[in-house]
């Protein structure tokens, strides 16, 4: 089952948010799907990740 996360890092957030250049799931070797849109940053949690207790993302902005 694919899980989607939306973070309030949208390009139209009005907070002076910079452009997101990369997103990584800490502890996962494979790249993850993500897309920054006007209303938020969408992240797809990969089926291959088996993290049960905590999830951490590294989000890099320009």
C-alpha positions as a Markdown table, in Angstrom:
| # | Residue | x | y | z |
|---|---|---|---|---|
| 1 | Unk | 0.0 | 0.0 | 0.0 |
| 2 | Unk | 1.5 | 3.4 | -1.0 |
| 3 | Unk | 1.4 | 6.1 | 1.5 |
| 4 | Unk | 1.5 | 9.8 | 0.6 |
| 5 | Unk | 2.6 | 12.6 | 2.9 |
| 6 | Unk | 2.0 | 16.3 | 2.3 |
| 7 | Unk | 4.1 | 18.8 | 4.1 |
| 8 | Unk | 3.4 | 22.5 | 4.2 |
| 9 | Unk | 6.4 | 23.4 | 2.1 |
| 10 | Unk | 4.5 | 24.6 | -0.9 |
| 11 | Unk | 5.9 | 27.0 | -3.4 |
| 12 | Unk | 3.0 | 29.3 | -2.7 |
| 13 | Unk | 3.1 | 29.0 | 1.1 |
| 14 | Unk | 3.8 | 32.8 | 1.5 |
| 15 | Unk | 6.6 | 32.0 | 4.0 |
| 16 | Unk | 9.5 | 32.8 | 1.7 |
| 17 | Unk | 9.9 | 29.0 | 1.3 |
| 18 | Unk | 12.8 | 28.1 | -1.0 |
| 19 | Unk | 12.7 | 25.5 | -3.7 |
| 20 | Unk | 13.2 | 21.9 | -2.5 |
| 21 | Unk | 16.1 | 20.3 | -4.4 |
| 22 | Unk | 16.1 | 16.8 | -2.8 |
| 23 | Unk | 14.3 | 14.6 | -0.4 |
| 24 | Unk | 15.7 | 11.5 | 1.3 |
| 25 | Unk | 14.2 | 9.0 | 3.6 |
| 26 | Unk | 16.8 | 8.4 | 6.3 |
| 27 | Unk | 17.7 | 4.7 | 6.6 |
| 28 | Unk | 16.5 | 3.9 | 3.0 |
| 29 | Unk | 19.0 | 3.3 | 0.3 |
| 30 | Unk | 16.6 | 3.7 | -2.6 |
| 31 | Unk | 15.5 | 7.1 | -3.9 |
| 32 | Unk | 11.9 | 8.2 | -3.0 |
| 33 | Unk | 9.3 | 9.9 | -5.1 |
| 34 | Unk | 8.5 | 13.5 | -4.2 |
| 35 | Unk | 7.2 | 16.7 | -5.8 |
| 36 | Unk | 6.9 | 20.3 | -4.6 |
| 37 | Unk | 3.7 | 21.8 | -5.6 |
| 38 | Unk | 2.0 | 25.2 | -4.8 |
| 39 | Unk | 0.0 | 23.8 | -1.9 |
| 40 | Unk | 2.7 | 21.5 | -0.3 |
| 41 | Unk | 5.6 | 19.0 | -0.7 |
| 42 | Unk | 4.2 | 15.6 | -1.6 |
| 43 | Unk | 6.3 | 12.6 | -0.5 |
| 44 | Unk | 5.6 | 9.0 | -1.4 |
| 45 | Unk | 6.6 | 6.5 | 1.3 |
| 46 | Unk | 8.2 | 3.6 | -0.5 |
| 47 | Unk | 6.8 | 0.1 | -0.1 |
| 48 | Unk | 10.4 | -1.1 | 0.2 |
| 49 | Unk | 11.0 | 0.8 | 3.5 |
| 50 | Unk | 10.2 | -1.2 | 6.6 |
| 51 | Unk | 10.7 | 1.5 | 9.2 |
| 52 | Unk | 8.1 | 0.9 | 11.9 |
| 53 | Unk | 8.8 | 3.2 | 14.8 |
| 54 | Unk | 10.0 | 6.5 | 13.4 |
| 55 | Unk | 10.5 | 8.1 | 10.0 |
| 56 | Unk | 13.0 | 10.9 | 9.2 |
| 57 | Unk | 13.3 | 12.9 | 6.0 |
| 58 | Unk | 16.3 | 14.9 | 4.9 |
| 59 | Unk | 14.9 | 17.9 | 2.9 |
| 60 | Unk | 17.4 | 20.1 | 1.1 |
| 61 | Unk | 16.4 | 23.5 | -0.2 |
| 62 | Unk | 18.0 | 25.8 | -2.7 |
